Amino acid sequence: MLKKILTTAIFLFLLAGCGGGSGGDEIVRWEEPPDQERSLNIAGIDNSNSGVRDDIEAYIIKNYSNQQQKNALLQFAKVVQDSLSVDTANATAVQAIDERDSRALHCIFYTFGSDTKSASTAWRKIRSLSTNTITRLTAYIKFNSAIDGTTSILPEENTCDSIDTQTLNPTKGTVIAFFNGILNTKQDAKDALEHLKNFYGKTDTVSYELVYNDSHDFYSNAIEIFKARLGNSGQYELYFDILNDGSWYSNFLNAAIAWLNDVSGKISNDLAILLQNPPTTISSGHQARINYWLNNSKKVVFLAHSHGNLFADAAYNNNRAYSASLKVVHLAPVSVETNGAHVLAFEDGVINALYKETDAAKPEATHHIPPYLLRLAGANGKRDTLGHGFVEIYINTTHLWGGLSSGVRERINEAISSI
């Protein structure tokens, strides 16, 4: 059913946005630097000894005139480059890169200021260029799996390497802990956390942290689907663009639709399996961070999206003794069993498809959202065909009709005020 929904939505959007389609299975190539380097070597060519591949460095210098933004993107590109070659069995080395990544990603948002859409677009472009071969893409996915079960603090001040101020802000009196949904690498989830802070607000009392859960080998399996459908182009930088960056529709036709059909089946299957066998424990890293919050008298709100709700439920059940200072807000919950107030769009295609052909009780929908062709892009510049995305749908303040984002804000306010 999810395949049918996705295919229908894709065709409608192609007809509306592209003036129809074209026949055949040929792929329209993505615009790219003409000298993009695709050697078998993960590190690639770095004659400048900057720690960034020469072609990526040239791309940044050519396309960004603001020196602070240029420096921020080079800082981020170096971290991504280092993540491709790190020994993923070395937990200390992996954690060090993850912390550098948090600083670099936040530095990008810091230098782009209120233009969060451009910040999201910029870092995703660098990630795509950095993972433009099967070897590099596979290495990136392996690193992402290695940081499953970890947490990250969202910085508030300047974390750019070119500035002396590089300390993360201490955790404040109230912690909003975000449990990410499916189809999120940790960088995607950190990006969502940046947008959450801009949505709910930067205050003197609230800090934001990420409780990251990987998508259970989804990305690795999807690479095989990608290779079968689109791999002949050799453009592996398209992987994330097609999968969840929202720019595939201007570049692909039949081949992209076939690939997305395969991937959508994988999404539905993964969610169904997780729903049938929900996690009962959380990682030691997650529990250690939660212990820190609760043992230091913090107010804690678990804000969970999509399959992240199942991990938030497990974390809540493990810490029920602290229920007076711990609340849960569920967004797009995949299960009717919740531990707090929830918000769910009637038109959430992922949740609807999950329960379409089952007798299981579906979570009660709370708000409507506009039909797809009337939806505006979220703060990250992306639109969501299935009505399920965290930034694109649930905290998208441009969708005034239906009051979904207002409902999310109200549930968070209620949770904090009840502690």
Steps between C-alpha positions, in 0.01 A plus 500: 500500500781742583647429157168594335469820702856606426481417131174695459639801684820494296316495169265781609793712604695432183200599293441813703860609548669382185231540237464126447764236455725348239527147378778252545720410792783746436613703797532875472837568657522722806690825463846450640844655492647384166820384671334308784748240619389136513815301567490168687690664784266609780713804581526611139734774378600769748797683351434801722539284813191663652336174602229560239496353150616756246180479294281562805721785615479653152120463502469681833735783396315545171145496635526687831629856519446554873829407666344383827260270316785378283706416809203327662442276198870413479492410870200275439651344187813405695294328769304301240825407328648377829186300578552295184837365612461473878531159663134439594610241757674777691218650706714789625599604147140472379374712789766764433389536138134508603575790738694683229208440267258663747723806516547519124131456420401762755771732365325487162167597655673771703663661196182482289299667778125508438538340157462146634380371164832590336689353795322165456551506125870585533604223739298239310672601178841450659394162637383395153826604337697323774317168446512494120634145457375167631810468720450842659125458539539159662764638738269785598213262573734281708607801706138604550415153632792526742340803670164330552394532862694821564388845610597850390461843657380781277745792535367853511804718448767510232674163461704588192864391507603847382359656818635448853153444652461125462335382821164323499239664717424325829170319529232735633211443740271352235617247241307423184644166392422422136458135393534497120289308251589262219707617200725721710875477510636670809580808294138508380383470860735779613362714218147430628612604848625833366160559342324391820692764694400765246140375514453483877746775585837570655449579868704530818325197650476240220778301336464249216666162474485215250438139603601332177377165369620360170250365246594135551710438192245678280764710328727205428214303347385802301848530346450159339166618361669816375774302325244281327285789379729797449855387559601502133525877510779475756354807672482378857474858621137473390422241767390740774354749252255241375439332832414792724633833379204574277692599185471174309186599313675756280761248389339160469197342339425131458816367664446711811139390531599134477770548762270689736238227466757246617613725783145577616437129540812481716377791716164333559661166576753646746232692689271196514776280640595761758136545601459124546821477703541840671822567688484438873842640584708798392872539445734553792596836350138615497438381854816666632391835355145461633642414841699824492188705430280333759762477773570872463136602544439595138154519348506257208266474203547213257385634162476200268420476129397196297684181603690707756183471710571133567847584634357787705244261650777258594701783659195622689418153629858461619472824697143499631627569850568856380159550335440818700784672313482305172232538232456368146354674194432268205501628140377263228499207745519158336316335790171574673677430831650832612636648821388856444309736276539449126456684171419314177394634162192338344690505169822340631554249219764293683283437807187446290675247277642318801151431634311473170499123479513403865244454776723677750371821653641812339595809702228764494566782253485852644561755222458542126768623260456646151496262202844452349473748214402772749777430749784749535857395565622462855779708650750263338364577152346155453145388430368163612290280273379271777422761765729339758818709525596668827623831358295492179168419670486491879686825580427674170354835604408594142213249517265726691201302383439206733707631792741206510813692602298698756383169643862386535594820681201467733587141591859602581379793711257276688769240566746756640237678713387169651845420640 
